[in-house]
Amino acid sequence: MREAQGEFSVALGLQIVSSAMLAEIVGFIRTFDHVTGREAWQAAARREAPPIAQPRRREVCFFSAWDFHLPPEGGFQLIEFNDNGSGFLFAAIVNALFYEATELARKKGIASPPVVSAFRETIGGLVEREAKAFFGERPAGALLILDDPESLQGGKFRGELKLLGDLLRERGWRAAIGSAAEALWEGERLTHQGLPVAFVVNRSTDFFWASDDFAALRKAYASGAVYVAPNPFTYATRSDKGLMEWLSSPDRDSDLGIEADERRILSAHVPETHVLRADNAEMLARRKADLVFKPRRGFASHGLIDSATVGHARLRRLLRQGEAYVAQERIAKGAIQVEGRRLWADLRVWAYQGEILLLSGRASRRSDRLDLKPPGGWLPTYVSHAGASLRS
C-alpha cells in the first residue's frame, strides 16, 4: 500500500512506542477527559463560543485523536486534539499490512496491532454503543456520513468514508454519504435524498456550521432528535486550539476546577500556548523563533504561518482582520530514516472514553510542518511489549 488514490502516501518505515510511554499517555488522555468533561471547564469554554455551541450534548466521538510530538530528549507533548480526525481506518489497515508483510511477529517485544477485522468490529460496536446511549436502542432512521463537498469529490480520505459506510451497512445500518447541503429538515425530521436520518457521523471542517449549507443540520441538532458527533459543543469544549492555553497554564485552574495532580500531568505534557490578543502580540513577536503560529480553528496545517515572517505589525494586522490565531511552543519531533532520507515523525493516539483503540503516526519531509509526500506519509506504528497485543 504505497499510495491510495494517488494522494494517501505510506512511509516504508516504522515507529515503535514503549509500553511504559503508552501507559503514561493513557493516564494523560484520561486526565484530559476528566478536565474537559467538568461543568466548570465546559461553562467557561461555552462563554467564548457561538450560540450553537451553548447547549450541552452527550455524544462522544468514536474517532477522537490526540496528536503528540516525541522530542529527541524523551517524553511526549500534546500538540492538538482532534474530534474529527481522519485516517482511523486507513491507519489500522497500514499497521496490519506492514506488520504482516515485514514479518514483525518474528521480532520479540513488538505487540501485534489490531487485525483489520477486529478493528472493524470495534468501530461498529462503538457506533452501536453511542446509538444506544443516545436513543436507548438502535434508531429506525438511517446513518449519514457527512463531509464537505470538496472533500467528498477529491479529498484524501474519501475512500475511508466509503470503507466506513460499507462496514456499517454490513452491520445492518442504512448508511449514506453526503454533504450538509444535501440534507433537508422536513417538519420534524432530517432527511438525505428522501431517507430519514437519525445518526450523523460528522467529518465537516465547518466546526460551528456557519455556512447556509448547514441550515437543515442546525435545525435537526436544535431539536435534540438527531445524534451528531462531533458537533459544535464537542468542538467548543474539547477541540478548539484556544483551549490549549488553559491546559498549558495554571492561571485559571481554580476557575476551571483543575486539581493539583491534574495540573502536574498537564504541565508536563502540554506545551506553552497563547491565544493571540492585543496585549500579548508584542511578546509573541519577540519570541517568534520559539513558537509556531497556527489558526485557532484551522486543520491539516492550513493557515500555518512561517515564524520567520511573523512580526508585531503582522500580528496586529491579524487582530484587526479578526483572524483568530494561537502561538504554541515549538516542540521538536523525533527523526527517523526512511529509504535513505531523514523524516520527522509524530504520534497519533486514537481513544474512546479513556480506552486506547489504535496508534498511528505520520512521517513528514519537513520538520516544521506536515509534508507527507513520498518517502514520507502515514507511518506504521506499534507498541514494544513482550506479551499480548494492544487489543485482542
matplotlib code that plots the C-alpha trace (Angstrom):
import matplotlib.pyplot as plt

x = [0.0, 2.4, -0.2, -4.0, -5.9, -2.6, -2.5, -2.5, 1.1, 2.6, 6.1, 8.1, 9.4, 8.0, 7.7, 7.7, 6.3, 7.4, 4.7, 5.8, 5.2, 1.9, 0.8, 1.7, -0.2, -3.3, -3.1, -2.7, -5.7, -7.9, -6.8, -7.7, -11.1, -11.8, -10.7, -12.6, -15.7, -16.2, -19.0, -16.7, -14.5, -17.4, -19.1, -16.0, -15.5, -19.1, -18.8, -16.3, -18.3, -21.1, -24.8, -25.0, -22.3, -24.1, -26.5, -24.8, -24.6, -23.9, -22.4, -18.9, -16.9, -15.6, -12.7, -11.1, -7.4, -4.6, -1.6, 1.8, 5.4, 8.0, 11.1, 14.5, 15.2, 12.3, 8.7, 5.7, 3.9, 0.4, 0.2, -3.5, -6.7, -9.0, -12.5, -13.0, -9.6, -9.2, -7.3, -8.5, -9.5, -6.6, -4.1, -5.5, -5.0, -1.5, -0.4, -1.8, -0.5, 3.0, 3.2, 2.3, 4.4, 7.6, 7.1, 7.4, 5.7, 9.1, 10.7, 10.2, 8.8, 6.6, 2.9, 0.7, -1.6, -5.4, -6.2, -8.5, -11.5, -11.2, -10.8, -13.8, -15.8, -14.6, -15.7, -19.1, -19.5, -18.7, -21.3, -23.9, -22.8, -23.2, -26.6, -27.8, -26.6, -28.3, -31.6, -31.8, -31.6, -30.6, -32.8, -35.0, -33.6, -30.5, -26.9, -25.4, -21.6, -21.3, -18.4, -17.7, -18.4, -14.7, -13.6, -16.2, -15.1, -11.4, -10.3, -7.5, -9.9, -13.0, -12.1, -12.1, -15.7, -16.7, -15.0, -16.9, -20.2, -19.6, -18.7, -21.9, -24.1, -22.7, -23.9, -27.4, -27.3, -28.8, -25.8, -25.4, -22.5, -23.2, -22.8, -24.7, -26.2, -27.9, -29.8, -33.3, -35.3, -38.8, -41.1, -39.7, -37.2, -33.8, -33.7, -31.0, -32.2, -35.6, -34.1, -35.0, -31.7, -31.2, -27.4, -24.8, -21.1, -19.8, -16.5, -17.0, -14.4, -17.0, -16.8, -19.6, -21.8, -21.8, -22.5, -26.0, -25.5, -25.9, -29.4, -31.1, -28.5, -28.7, -32.5, -32.1, -29.4, -31.5, -34.4, -32.3, -33.8, -30.7, -27.4, -24.4, -20.8, -18.6, -20.7, -20.3, -20.5, -17.7, -15.6, -16.0, -15.2, -12.5, -11.0, -10.7, -7.0, -7.5, -8.2, -4.6, -3.8, -5.9, -4.4, -0.8, -1.1, -2.2, -3.5, -7.2, -7.1, -9.3, -12.0, -11.8, -11.7, -8.3, -6.8, -3.2, -2.4, -4.1, -2.1, 1.2, 0.2, -1.0, 2.1, 4.4, 2.8, 1.1, 3.5, 3.1, 0.3, -1.1, -4.2, -3.2, -4.5, -3.7, -2.0, 0.4, 1.1, 4.4, 5.6, 4.8, 6.5, 9.7, 9.6, 8.6, 11.7, 10.5, 6.8, 4.5, 1.7, -1.5, -5.2, -7.2, -9.8, -7.7, -6.9, -4.3, -1.7, -3.8, -3.0, 0.2, 2.5, 6.2, 7.7, 10.3, 7.6, 6.0, 6.4, 4.5, 2.8, 1.6, 0.2, -1.6, -3.0, -4.4, -6.1, -7.6, -8.9, -10.5, -8.2, -8.0, -4.6, -2.7, 1.1, 2.5, 5.9, 7.8, 8.3, 10.9, 9.9, 11.9, 13.8, 13.8, 15.5, 13.2, 14.7, 17.9, 16.1, 15.6, 12.0, 10.3, 7.6, 4.7, 2.3, -1.5, -3.4, -7.0, -9.1, -12.7, -13.6, -10.1, -9.7, -6.9, -8.1, -5.2, -1.8, -0.7, 2.0, 3.0, 6.4, 7.0, 9.6, 9.8, 10.4, 8.3, 5.0, 3.4, 4.7, 3.5, 4.7, 6.9, 9.0, 7.0, 3.4, 1.4, 3.8, 3.2, 3.3, 3.5, 4.0, 7.0, 5.6, 6.6, 3.1, -0.4, -1.4, -2.7, -6.2, -7.2]
y = [0.0, 2.7, 5.3, 5.2, 7.4, 8.9, 11.1, 9.0, 8.0, 5.4, 5.7, 2.5, 2.6, 2.1, 3.8, 1.9, 3.4, 1.8, 0.2, 2.5, 5.6, 4.3, 3.8, 7.5, 8.6, 6.6, 8.5, 11.8, 11.1, 10.2, 13.4, 15.3, 13.7, 14.4, 18.0, 18.8, 16.9, 19.1, 21.6, 24.4, 23.8, 23.4, 26.5, 28.6, 27.2, 27.9, 31.5, 32.1, 30.0, 31.0, 30.3, 27.0, 25.5, 26.5, 23.6, 20.7, 17.5, 13.9, 12.5, 11.1, 10.9, 7.4, 8.7, 11.2, 11.6, 13.1, 14.3, 14.2, 15.1, 12.8, 15.1, 13.6, 14.2, 11.9, 12.1, 13.3, 16.6, 17.1, 19.3, 19.3, 17.2, 16.4, 15.1, 14.7, 13.1, 11.4, 8.2, 5.8, 3.0, 3.7, 3.6, 0.3, -1.2, 0.3, -1.1, -4.6, -4.9, -3.6, -5.9, -8.9, -8.0, -7.4, -10.3, -8.2, -11.0, -12.8, -9.9, -10.3, -7.4, -5.8, -6.2, -7.2, -4.4, -4.9, -7.1, -5.3, -7.5, -6.9, -3.2, -3.0, -4.9, -2.4, 0.6, -0.9, -1.7, 1.9, 3.3, 1.0, 1.9, 5.6, 5.0, 3.1, 5.7, 8.5, 6.7, 3.8, 1.4, 1.5, 4.1, 3.3, 6.2, 6.0, 6.9, 9.8, 10.1, 13.9, 15.8, 18.9, 18.8, 19.3, 16.5, 14.2, 15.0, 14.9, 14.6, 12.2, 10.3, 10.0, 6.3, 5.9, 7.2, 4.5, 1.9, 3.2, 3.1, -0.4, -1.5, -0.1, -1.5, -4.9, -4.4, -3.6, 0.2, 2.1, 4.2, 7.1, 9.5, 13.2, 16.8, 19.1, 20.9, 17.7, 17.3, 18.7, 19.4, 18.3, 19.3, 17.3, 15.0, 15.3, 13.6, 12.9, 12.1, 11.2, 8.9, 9.8, 10.3, 9.7, 9.4, 11.7, 11.0, 14.5, 15.0, 18.6, 21.2, 23.9, 23.4, 25.7, 25.1, 28.8, 28.1, 28.3, 24.7, 23.6, 25.1, 21.7, 20.2, 23.2, 22.6, 18.9, 19.5, 22.0, 19.6, 17.1, 14.2, 13.6, 12.3, 14.3, 13.7, 15.6, 18.7, 22.4, 21.6, 19.0, 21.3, 24.3, 22.3, 19.9, 20.6, 24.4, 25.0, 28.0, 25.6, 24.5, 27.8, 26.7, 23.2, 24.6, 27.2, 27.1, 30.7, 29.6, 26.3, 27.4, 28.7, 25.6, 23.0, 21.6, 19.8, 19.8, 16.2, 17.0, 20.2, 18.3, 15.9, 18.7, 20.9, 18.0, 17.2, 20.4, 22.9, 26.6, 28.0, 31.5, 32.8, 35.9, 39.0, 42.7, 42.6, 39.8, 40.4, 42.3, 39.5, 36.8, 38.7, 38.9, 35.2, 34.1, 31.9, 29.6, 29.5, 28.0, 30.2, 28.5, 29.3, 28.7, 26.8, 25.5, 22.0, 19.9, 22.7, 25.1, 28.7, 27.9, 31.0, 30.7, 32.1, 34.0, 36.1, 37.0, 40.5, 42.8, 44.5, 41.2, 40.0, 43.4, 43.0, 39.6, 41.0, 43.9, 41.4, 39.2, 36.3, 34.0, 32.5, 30.7, 30.6, 27.4, 26.5, 24.8, 21.1, 19.1, 15.8, 12.6, 11.9, 8.6, 7.3, 6.0, 5.0, 6.9, 10.1, 11.8, 12.3, 13.7, 11.6, 12.4, 10.1, 10.0, 8.1, 7.2, 6.7, 6.5, 7.3, 6.6, 3.3, 3.2, 2.0, 2.5, 4.1, 5.7, 8.1, 10.4, 10.9, 14.3, 15.5, 18.8, 19.3, 22.4, 21.3, 18.2, 17.2, 13.6, 13.2, 10.1, 8.9, 10.5, 9.5, 7.7, 5.7, 2.2, 2.4, -0.3, -0.8, -2.5, -5.2, -8.8, -10.1, -9.8, -7.4, -3.9, -5.1, -8.7]
z = [0.0, -1.2, -2.3, -2.2, -4.6, -5.7, -2.6, 0.5, 1.0, 3.4, 4.6, 4.3, 7.9, 11.3, 14.7, 18.0, 21.2, 24.5, 26.7, 29.5, 27.4, 26.3, 29.9, 30.6, 27.5, 28.7, 32.0, 30.2, 28.0, 31.0, 32.7, 29.6, 29.5, 33.2, 32.9, 29.7, 30.9, 34.0, 34.2, 35.2, 32.2, 29.8, 31.1, 30.6, 27.1, 26.1, 27.1, 24.3, 21.7, 19.4, 20.4, 18.5, 20.9, 24.1, 24.7, 26.4, 24.4, 25.3, 22.1, 22.3, 19.0, 18.3, 16.2, 18.6, 18.1, 20.3, 18.3, 20.1, 19.3, 20.8, 21.2, 21.0, 24.6, 25.6, 26.7, 24.8, 24.2, 23.1, 20.0, 19.5, 20.0, 17.1, 17.5, 13.7, 12.9, 9.5, 9.0, 11.7, 9.2, 6.9, 9.8, 11.0, 7.6, 7.2, 10.6, 9.9, 6.4, 7.3, 10.3, 8.2, 5.1, 7.1, 9.5, 12.6, 14.5, 14.5, 16.4, 20.1, 22.1, 19.4, 20.2, 17.3, 16.1, 15.8, 12.8, 10.4, 11.0, 14.8, 14.4, 12.1, 14.8, 17.4, 15.3, 14.5, 18.2, 19.3, 16.8, 18.3, 21.8, 21.1, 19.4, 22.5, 24.9, 22.9, 21.8, 24.2, 21.2, 17.6, 15.9, 13.0, 10.9, 8.6, 9.4, 7.4, 7.0, 6.3, 4.8, 2.9, -0.9, -1.9, 0.4, -1.0, -4.5, -4.2, -0.5, 0.5, 2.9, 0.8, 0.3, 4.1, 4.2, 1.8, 3.9, 7.0, 5.1, 3.9, 7.4, 8.9, 6.1, 6.9, 10.5, 9.4, 9.2, 6.3, 5.7, 3.2, 2.4, 1.6, 2.3, 4.6, 1.7, 0.6, 3.9, 4.4, 7.5, 6.8, 9.6, 12.4, 10.7, 8.9, 5.5, 2.9, -0.6, 0.9, 3.6, 7.2, 9.1, 12.9, 13.3, 11.7, 11.6, 11.0, 9.2, 8.2, 9.0, 9.3, 13.0, 14.1, 11.0, 10.0, 6.3, 4.9, 3.8, 7.4, 7.9, 8.0, 10.3, 12.6, 13.0, 13.5, 16.1, 18.0, 18.0, 20.0, 18.0, 15.8, 17.0, 15.6, 16.5, 16.6, 17.0, 17.9, 21.6, 21.5, 19.3, 21.7, 24.8, 23.5, 20.1, 19.8, 19.8, 22.1, 24.9, 24.8, 26.5, 29.6, 29.5, 29.4, 32.1, 35.8, 35.7, 35.6, 37.4, 40.3, 37.9, 35.7, 38.5, 37.6, 40.6, 41.7, 40.4, 37.1, 36.8, 37.2, 34.4, 32.1, 32.7, 31.9, 28.6, 27.2, 25.6, 26.4, 24.3, 23.9, 22.1, 20.1, 21.8, 21.6, 25.0, 24.1, 20.4, 21.1, 23.4, 20.9, 18.1, 20.3, 20.9, 17.4, 16.9, 19.7, 18.6, 16.0, 14.8, 13.6, 13.1, 16.3, 14.3, 11.4, 10.3, 8.5, 8.7, 6.7, 7.6, 9.4, 9.4, 9.0, 12.1, 10.1, 8.5, 11.9, 13.3, 15.5, 12.5, 11.1, 14.3, 14.7, 11.2, 12.0, 15.1, 13.1, 10.5, 13.1, 12.4, 15.4, 16.0, 18.6, 19.3, 20.7, 21.9, 19.2, 20.1, 18.1, 16.5, 16.6, 13.4, 11.5, 8.4, 5.6, 2.2, 3.0, 3.8, 7.1, 8.1, 11.2, 12.9, 15.1, 17.0, 16.8, 19.5, 18.9, 22.1, 23.2, 26.8, 28.0, 26.1, 23.5, 20.2, 17.8, 17.4, 14.2, 13.0, 10.2, 8.8, 7.3, 4.8, 6.8, 10.5, 10.8, 9.1, 7.6, 4.2, 3.6, 0.0, -0.6, 1.0, 3.8, 4.6, 7.3, 9.4, 10.7, 14.5, 17.1, 20.9, 22.3, 24.6, 25.2, 25.7, 24.4, 21.6, 22.2, 21.6, 21.2]

ax = plt.figure().add_subplot(projection="3d")
ax.plot(x, y, z, "-o")
ax.set_aspect("equal")
plt.show()
